[in-house]
Amino acid sequence: MDAFTAGLLQRIRATETDLTRARDEGDDFLVDVEQADLDELRRLAAEHGVELGAASV
């Protein structure tokens, strides 16, 4: 796995964790921000052929 792929997957995992935390805390604004970030990271992954696997929410 190259550095780009590893870094992208790490950022996706971290953003998923942050999104879950924001949801658990009831922070609607932060949920929106984290969801937008996650959507963008997933779009970037798709553009570069990075498989996200079943673990990604």
C-alpha positions as CSV (number, residue, x, y, z in Angstrom):
1,M,0.0,0.0,0.0
2,D,1.4,3.4,-1.0
3,A,1.6,6.4,1.3
4,F,-1.3,8.2,-0.4
5,T,-3.6,5.2,0.1
6,A,-2.5,4.6,3.7
7,G,-3.0,8.3,4.6
8,L,-6.4,8.5,2.9
9,L,-7.6,5.4,4.7
10,Q,-6.3,6.7,8.1
11,R,-8.1,10.0,7.5
12,I,-11.3,8.2,6.7
13,R,-11.1,6.1,9.9
14,A,-10.4,9.2,12.0
15,T,-13.2,11.1,10.4
16,E,-15.6,8.2,11.0
17,T,-14.6,8.2,14.6
18,D,-15.1,12.0,14.9
19,L,-18.5,11.7,13.2
20,T,-19.6,9.0,15.7
21,R,-18.4,11.1,18.6
22,A,-20.3,14.2,17.3
23,R,-23.5,12.1,16.9
24,D,-23.1,10.7,20.4
25,E,-22.7,14.2,21.8
26,G,-25.6,15.6,19.9
27,D,-23.5,18.2,18.1
28,D,-25.6,18.7,14.9
29,F,-23.2,21.3,13.5
30,L,-20.2,19.1,13.9
31,V,-22.1,16.1,12.5
32,D,-22.7,18.1,9.4
33,V,-19.0,19.2,9.1
34,E,-17.7,15.6,9.7
35,Q,-20.2,14.1,7.3
36,A,-19.1,16.6,4.6
37,D,-15.5,15.8,5.2
38,L,-16.2,12.0,5.1
39,D,-18.2,12.4,1.8
40,E,-15.2,14.3,0.3
41,L,-12.7,11.7,1.4
42,R,-14.9,8.9,0.1
43,R,-15.2,10.7,-3.3
44,L,-11.4,11.2,-3.4
45,A,-10.9,7.5,-2.6
46,A,-13.3,6.5,-5.4
47,E,-11.5,8.7,-7.9
48,H,-8.2,7.0,-7.1
49,G,-9.6,3.5,-7.0
50,V,-9.0,3.1,-3.2
51,E,-11.1,0.2,-1.9
52,L,-12.8,1.2,1.4
53,G,-14.0,-2.3,2.4
54,A,-16.9,-3.3,4.7
55,A,-15.4,-1.6,7.7
56,S,-16.1,1.8,6.4
57,V,-19.5,3.2,7.5
